[in-house]
């Protein structure tokens, strides 16, 4: 693991860290950033200021939040000490099996990404604290004690924000209790001095996938995208920066919006941030709150499982346009699925997750082939005729984009039958025409329509997919 924090005397940016021109830092505006004083006793006024600042910039800063300046400074200091440790020391603290502690450089997909980010990162699961703190790094010696105390203080402060939002939206004070907000993390991002900030990024443009993000920063670098412009969020002494993620946008039915943001690098000073994030548990169903829906205010977002949302977030590399398609109830959802998602049983040959092209069920030499797939479920009767404009082909090196996009026609017919285990099920017959490929494997298919299997916890979400060439989604592999 090549930690950028440990580079010394770097005079130029390595090629693998040079961003494509369209992703490099651009012109930035300076605007006053809304500042909320949490010492105020007027909760209704405070919530209105949250609404106003969210609509104005999508972000705000908080003063008089109750977290002591000394604790924040001590936490920043001990985490800077961690990032300055020798690489081998940081590697010893990292285990892929340790879900409570992640240490990485650039991103957690370093080996597969085309361009690296100019940052190192330590992420710690911090709730409940007593179940996770023993998995945190043992060095520096004071890390567990200091960061643990910081997390306790942040839990209290974040609860104030959550309760304020819950009451302000009319959801009731307990709406975000329990599993709706029980997965919490503290992340420290370290952005070393960069010899040429015009070529690099600390963090690419994205929206957060959580409910709420609370950030402390010591040096400017955070920027938000609003009304076609990038706006710098310069730090205020002792203040926290607060923004909302996709999940709170859905629950609030758009009253509170997630904001796109990024981090740029600095040639004069290193930058460190403390990021406290709140997520629901992965089994939770996220949807617009019932009390916010009526005839005049219909739901703008679909219902989905957090686990499915996360999978899609990483599959599309947190692309905001693709994520909005996923959550918007009025936009067809792009859903990448496999038999593991559907708990399918395969018959004859299987289309997903892979078909070896030169197998008995070959689609190399045939222009017309029918594949059967049987899935567990109650079975439905249906018949569709649609077209697909793309299919994902995957090899050992990842996605293979075809110069000529495959045009396929399929006629799925669902009918009742008995699975091998004696349970009811259905079979989908798919007819493909003109599909040509080399010895690769079909991993994911993008169909066009959706049907549900009664009394079964599975679905196929299918949409029209426009031409896919080099822009095919590269799915993260587990």
C-alpha positions in Angstrom: 0.0 0.0 0.0 1.7 3.2 -1.2 0.6 5.8 1.3 1.0 9.4 0.0 1.4 10.6 3.5 4.8 9.0 3.6 6.2 10.4 0.4 9.1 12.9 1.0 10.4 15.5 -1.3 8.0 14.7 -4.2 8.6 17.3 -6.8 6.2 16.2 -9.5 2.8 14.4 -9.6 3.2 10.7 -10.5 1.3 9.9 -13.7 -1.2 7.6 -12.0 -2.4 10.6 -9.9 -2.9 13.0 -12.8 -6.6 13.4 -13.3 -8.2 13.7 -16.8 -8.7 17.3 -17.8 -12.5 17.2 -17.2 -12.0 16.1 -13.6 -9.3 18.6 -12.6 -10.0 21.5 -10.3 -11.8 24.4 -11.9 -12.7 28.0 -11.2 -14.1 28.4 -7.6 -16.4 31.1 -6.2 -16.3 32.6 -2.8 -19.6 33.0 -1.0 -20.7 33.5 2.6 -21.5 30.1 4.1 -24.5 29.9 6.4 -23.5 29.6 10.0 -26.0 28.2 12.6 -25.6 28.9 16.3 -26.8 25.8 18.2 -26.8 27.8 21.4 -30.2 29.3 20.4 -33.3 28.1 22.2 -35.7 28.6 19.4 -35.8 25.2 17.8 -38.3 26.1 15.1 -36.1 29.0 14.0 -33.1 26.8 13.9 -34.8 24.2 11.8 -35.9 26.9 9.4 -32.3 28.0 9.1 -31.3 24.5 8.3 -33.9 24.4 5.5 -32.9 27.7 4.1 -29.1 26.9 4.1 -29.8 23.5 2.6 -31.7 25.1 -0.3 -29.2 27.9 -0.6 -25.9 25.9 -0.7 -26.7 22.4 0.4 -24.4 22.9 3.4 -23.9 24.9 6.6 -21.5 25.4 9.5 -22.4 25.0 13.1 -20.9 26.9 16.1 -21.6 26.4 19.8 -22.2 22.7 19.2 -21.0 21.5 22.6 -17.9 19.6 21.5 -14.9 21.1 23.3 -12.2 22.8 21.3 -9.6 20.9 23.3 -11.1 17.5 22.4 -11.2 18.3 18.7 -7.6 19.5 18.7 -6.4 16.5 20.6 -8.3 14.2 18.1 -6.8 16.0 15.1 -3.3 15.7 16.7 -3.4 12.0 17.4 -4.8 11.2 14.0 -2.1 13.3 12.3 0.4 11.2 14.3 -1.2 8.0 12.9 -0.9 9.3 9.3 2.8 10.2 9.9 3.6 6.6 11.1 5.9 4.6 8.8 4.0 2.6 6.2 4.7 -0.8 7.8 3.2 0.5 11.0 0.0 1.5 9.3 -0.2 -1.8 7.4 0.1 -3.8 10.6 -3.0 -2.0 11.9 -5.0 -3.1 8.8 -6.8 -6.3 8.2 -9.4 -7.0 5.5 -11.3 -9.1 8.0 -11.6 -6.2 10.4 -14.9 -4.5 9.6 -14.3 -1.9 12.4 -11.1 -0.5 11.0 -10.1 0.3 7.4 -6.8 1.9 6.3 -6.3 2.7 2.7 -4.8 5.2 0.3 -6.7 7.0 -2.5 -9.8 4.8 -2.2 -10.8 1.3 -1.1 -10.6 0.3 -4.8 -7.0 1.4 -5.3 -5.9 -1.6 -7.5 -8.7 -1.2 -10.0 -9.1 2.6 -10.3 -7.6 4.4 -13.3 -6.6 7.6 -11.5 -5.6 7.7 -7.8 -6.7 10.3 -5.3 -4.2 12.4 -3.4 -5.2 11.2 0.1 -4.8 8.6 2.8 -7.8 7.5 4.9 -8.5 5.7 8.2 -12.1 4.7 8.8 -13.3 3.4 12.2 -16.8 2.0 13.0 -17.7 3.8 16.2 -21.2 2.7 17.3 -21.7 1.1 19.6 -18.3 2.1 20.9 -17.7 -0.7 23.3 -18.1 -3.3 20.6 -15.8 -1.7 18.1 -13.0 0.2 19.9 -11.0 -2.9 20.6 -10.6 -3.4 16.9 -9.1 0.1 16.3 -5.4 0.7 15.9 -3.3 0.3 19.0 -0.9 3.0 17.8 -0.5 5.8 18.5 -1.0 4.7 22.2 -3.6 7.4 22.9 -5.7 6.9 19.7 -8.4 4.7 21.2 -8.8 6.9 24.3 -8.9 10.2 22.5 -10.9 9.2 19.4 -13.3 7.2 21.6 -14.0 10.4 23.6 -14.5 12.3 20.4 -17.0 9.8 19.1 -19.0 10.0 22.4 -19.2 13.8 22.0 -20.2 13.5 18.4 -22.9 11.0 19.1 -24.5 13.5 21.5 -24.2 16.4 19.0 -25.4 14.4 16.1 -28.4 13.3 18.1 -29.3 16.9 18.6 -29.3 17.5 14.8 -31.2 14.3 14.1 -33.9 15.1 16.7 -34.1 18.7 15.4 -34.6 17.5 11.8 -37.1 14.8 12.8 -39.2 17.3 14.8 -38.9 20.0 12.1 -40.1 17.6 9.3 -43.0 16.5 11.5 -41.7 12.9 11.8 -41.7 12.8 15.6 -38.6 12.6 17.8 -38.1 8.9 17.6 -38.1 8.4 13.8 -34.4 8.0 13.5 -33.9 5.8 16.6 -32.6 2.3 16.5 -31.5 0.7 13.2 -32.4 3.8 11.2 -29.2 5.5 12.5 -27.2 2.8 14.3 -24.3 2.4 11.8 -21.8 5.2 12.5 -18.3 5.8 11.4 -15.5 8.3 12.1 -13.1 8.8 9.1 -9.9 10.8 9.0 -8.8 11.9 5.5 -5.2 13.2 5.2 -4.3 15.2 2.1 -0.5 15.8 2.0 1.1 18.8 0.3 0.8 18.3 -3.5 3.5 19.7 -5.9 0.8 20.5 -8.5 -2.7 20.8 -7.2 -4.0 21.7 -10.7 -3.5 18.1 -11.8 -4.8 16.2 -8.8 -7.9 15.7 -6.7 -8.2 14.8 -3.1 -11.8 13.5 -3.5 -13.8 13.4 -6.7 -17.2 15.0 -7.2 -19.9 13.0 -5.4 -22.9 13.1 -3.0 -22.7 11.2 0.3 -24.6 7.9 0.6 -25.5 8.4 4.3 -28.1 10.3 6.3 -25.9 13.1 7.7 -22.2 14.0 7.4 -20.6 16.2 10.1 -17.1 17.3 9.2 -14.3 19.2 10.9 -11.5 20.6 8.7 -8.3 22.5 9.5 -7.4 23.8 6.0 -9.7 24.9 3.1 -10.2 22.4 0.2 -13.8 21.4 0.5 -16.0 22.7 -2.3 -19.7 22.3 -3.1 -21.4 22.4 -6.5 -24.4 24.6 -6.7 -26.1 26.2 -9.6 -23.3 25.3 -12.0 -20.5 26.7 -9.9 -18.0 25.3 -7.4 -18.0 27.2 -4.1 -15.3 27.0 -1.5 -16.2 26.1 2.0 -13.5 27.8 4.0 -13.1 26.6 7.6 -14.3 28.7 10.5 -12.4 28.2 13.8 -14.1 25.6 15.9 -17.1 25.1 13.5 -18.4 21.8 12.1 -19.6 21.6 8.5 -22.9 19.7 8.0 -24.4 18.2 4.8 -27.0 15.6 4.1 -26.8 12.4 2.1 -29.1 10.7 -0.5 -30.9 8.7 2.2 -32.1 11.8 4.1 -33.2 13.4 0.8 -35.4 10.3 0.2 -36.9 10.2 3.7 -37.6 13.9 3.6 -39.2 13.5 0.1 -36.8 16.2 -1.2 -37.3 18.8 1.5 -33.6 18.3 2.4 -31.2 17.7 -0.5 -27.9 15.9 -0.8 -25.2 18.2 -2.3 -22.4 17.3 -4.7 -19.0 18.2 -3.3 -15.3 17.5 -3.8 -11.9 18.1 -2.2 -9.0 19.8 -3.9 -5.3 19.6 -2.9 -2.9 22.2 -1.6 0.6 23.2 -2.5 1.4 25.0 0.7 -0.2 23.0 3.5 -1.4 19.5 4.2 -5.1 19.1 5.0 -6.8 16.8 7.5 -10.5 16.3 8.1 -12.6 14.4 10.6 -15.8 13.0 9.1 -18.6 11.7 11.3 -21.2 9.8 9.3 -24.5 8.3 10.2 -26.1 5.4 8.2 -29.1 3.1 8.6 -28.4 -0.6 8.9 -28.2 -2.4 5.5 -31.4 -4.3 6.1 -33.5 -1.1 6.5 -36.0 -0.1 3.9 -35.7 3.6 2.9 -38.6 5.5 1.5 -40.3 8.9 1.8 -41.8 9.3 5.3 -45.5 8.5 5.2 -46.5 11.7 7.0 -44.9 13.8 4.2 -47.0 12.2 1.5 -50.4 13.3 0.4 -52.4 14.2 -2.7 -50.6 17.5 -3.0 -47.2 16.0 -2.3 -46.8 12.7 -4.0 -43.6 10.6 -3.4 -40.7 11.7 -5.5 -38.5 8.8 -4.6 -38.9 5.0 -4.7 -38.6 2.6 -1.8 -35.4 0.5 -1.6 -33.2 -1.5 0.7 -30.1 0.1 2.0 -28.0 -2.9 0.9 -29.3 -2.6 -2.7 -28.6 1.2 -2.6 -25.0 0.7 -1.5 -24.4 -2.0 -4.1 -25.6 0.4 -6.8 -23.6 3.3 -5.4 -20.3 1.5 -5.7 -21.3 -0.2 -9.1 -21.7 3.3 -10.7 -18.7 4.8 -8.9 -21.0 7.2 -7.0 -22.0 8.9 -10.2 -24.8 11.4 -9.2 -26.8 11.1 -12.4 -26.9 7.3 -12.1 -27.8 7.5 -8.4 -30.7 9.9 -9.1 -32.0 7.4 -11.6 -31.9 4.8 -8.8 -33.8 6.8 -6.2 -36.2 8.9 -8.4 -39.6 7.2 -8.6 -40.2 8.9 -12.0 -37.1 7.6 -13.6 -36.5 4.0 -14.8 -33.9 2.4 -12.5 -30.7 0.9 -13.8 -30.3 -2.3 -11.9 -27.4 -4.6 -12.3 -28.3 -8.0 -11.0 -27.1 -11.6 -10.9 -28.5 -14.9 -9.7 -27.0 -14.2 -6.3 -29.3 -11.2 -6.1 -32.3 -13.3 -7.2 -31.4 -16.5 -5.5 -31.9 -18.3 -8.8 -31.5 -21.9 -9.7 -30.1 -22.5 -13.2 -31.5 -24.8 -15.8 -29.9 -25.9 -19.1 -27.4 -23.1 -19.1 -27.2 -19.9 -17.1 -27.1 -16.4 -18.4 -26.1 -14.7 -15.1 -23.6 -14.5 -13.6 -21.7 -16.1 -16.4 -21.9 -18.3 -19.5 -18.7 -19.7 -20.9 -19.0 -18.8 -24.5 -17.6 -22.1 -25.8 -19.8 -24.2 -23.6 -22.6 -26.5 -24.7 -24.9 -23.5 -24.4 -22.7 -21.5 -26.7 -23.6 -18.1 -28.0 -20.4 -17.7 -30.0 -21.3 -19.7 -33.1 -25.1 -19.5 -32.9 -27.2 -16.6 -34.1 -30.3 -17.8 -32.2 -30.1 -19.5 -28.8 -32.7 -20.0 -26.1 -31.6 -20.1 -22.4 -33.8 -21.3 -19.6 -33.5 -20.1 -16.0 -35.6 -21.3 -13.1 -36.0 -19.1 -10.1 -37.5 -19.8 -6.7 -40.8 -18.2 -6.2 -44.6 -18.6 -6.6 -44.6 -18.2 -10.4 -46.4 -15.6 -12.5 -47.8 -15.7 -16.0 -46.5 -13.0 -18.2 -45.2 -12.4 -21.7 -43.1 -9.5 -22.9 -41.3 -8.7 -26.1 -38.6 -6.0 -25.7 -35.3 -5.0 -27.1 -31.9 -4.7 -25.4 -29.2 -2.5 -26.7 -26.3 -3.7 -24.6 -24.8 -6.5 -22.6 -21.9 -6.5 -20.3 -19.0 -8.8 -21.2 -16.4 -9.5 -18.5 -13.0 -11.1 -18.8 -10.3 -11.6 -16.2 -9.3 -8.0 -16.7 -12.7 -6.5 -16.2 -15.3 -5.2 -18.6 -14.8 -5.6 -22.4 -16.4 -2.9 -24.4 -17.5 -3.9 -27.9 -17.0 -1.6 -30.8 -20.4 -2.7 -32.2 -23.0 -2.9 -29.5 -24.9 -6.1 -29.5 -28.6 -5.8 -30.4 -30.7 -8.5 -28.8 -34.3 -9.4 -28.7 -35.8 -11.6 -26.0 -39.1 -13.1 -25.4 -39.4 -14.0 -21.8 -42.3 -16.3 -21.0 -43.1 -17.1 -17.4 -45.1 -20.2 -16.5 -45.7 -22.3 -13.5 -43.6 -25.4 -12.9 -42.1 -27.3 -10.0 -38.5 -26.8 -9.1 -36.1 -29.7 -8.3 -36.7 -29.2 -4.6 -40.5 -29.6 -5.1 -41.3 -26.0 -4.6 -43.3 -23.9 -7.1 -41.3 -21.7 -9.4 -41.1 -20.3 -12.9 -38.9 -20.5 -16.0 -37.9 -17.6 -18.1 -37.2 -18.3 -21.8 -35.0 -15.7 -23.4 -34.2 -15.6 -27.1 -31.1 -13.7 -28.2 -30.2 -12.8 -31.8 -26.9 -11.7 -33.3 -24.8 -11.8 -30.1 -21.1 -12.3 -30.9 -18.2 -12.4 -28.6 -14.9 -14.0 -27.9 -14.2 -16.5 -25.1 -15.5 -14.2 -22.4 -18.3 -14.5 -19.9 -21.6 -12.7 -19.8 -21.7 -11.4 -16.2 -24.5 -8.9 -16.0 -27.6 -8.2 -18.2 -29.6 -5.0 -18.4 -33.3 -5.9 -19.2 -36.1 -3.5 -19.8 -39.1 -4.3 -17.6 -39.8 -5.4 -14.0 -41.9 -8.2 -12.6 -42.3 -9.3 -9.1 -42.5 -12.8 -7.8 -45.4 -13.1 -5.3 -44.5 -14.1 -1.7 -40.8 -13.9 -2.4 -38.2 -11.5 -1.3 -36.7 -10.9 -4.7 -37.4 -8.8 -7.8 -36.0 -8.1 -11.2 -35.6 -4.4 -11.9 -35.2 -3.9 -15.5 -34.9 -0.8 -17.6 -34.2 0.4 -21.1 -30.4 0.7 -21.5 -29.1 2.9 -24.2 -26.0 2.1 -26.2 -23.2 0.9 -24.0 -19.7 1.0 -25.5 -16.7 2.1 -23.5 -19.0 3.6 -21.0 -20.1 0.2 -19.6 -20.4 0.1 -15.9 -17.5 -1.6 -14.2 -18.9 -3.4 -11.2 -16.9 -3.7 -8.0 -16.0 -7.3 -7.3 -16.3 -8.7 -3.9 
